């Protein structure tokens, strides 16, 4: 059976409003919205920040400016304290390790101490070579190298007159060979004692804790 609105308009089946006057024809049931029964989402867990990686220790060579500056300082001090030979060369290596650890905050093992001692020894050898040249080369040029060495040997522990005279004669006859020999011995002595001082410094003040 057809339905009619109060205004007289015929309504289609299941009409909600009158198409003529707009009058509602039946009660509109609003669906209930169910409350959210789920718990609140947990806040995201912040990822733990990893500890910063330790700084890599730079290589101990002549490209390391801090090591070179410290070696220059230690070698210069050893040159000034020339009266303490050969203790000052050992002290130069030890002092270089101490200053490097204090300056950079890095710890050093024995091998690293030997390396910075070697750098210090090379620089100290250059300084001593200059001093050696200032003292010896003028005597060699004037032909008095044998006499100068003779005077030094007489004041040393070498008391055998025959050996003293023989060494002085060799120095007078071959001044160039004597200078090269002395420089070679000085190189070995300075570098080895400086490396020993560096190893000792690393063992006492620079070893990792």
Number of C-alpha atoms within 10 A of each C-alpha: 4 7 14 13 17 11 11 11 13 14 17 13 9 9 12 15 15 19 14 12 12 11 13 13 16 10 7 8 6 6 6 6 6 6 6 7 6 6 6 7 6 6 6 6 6 6 6 6 6 6 6 6 6 6 7 7 11 11 11 18 14 13 10 11 11 17 26 20 15 22 29 21 19 27 31 18 17 27 20 12 14 14 10 12 12 15 15 24 33 25 24 33 35 30 25 30 35 21 18 22 16 13 12 11 11 15 19 25 17 19 14 20 30 27 21 30 38 25 26 35 32 21 21 26 24 14 17 21 15 10 13 16 14 11 12 16 17 12 18 21 11 8 15 18 24 23 17 17 19 20 12 13 19 14 9 9 8 11 11 10 12 9 12 17 17 13 16 22 17 14 23 20 13 14 22 14 12 18 18 11 12 12 17 11 11 16 18 14 15 27 24 20 22 36 28 23 30 37 27 22 27 28 18 14 16 26 18 11 5
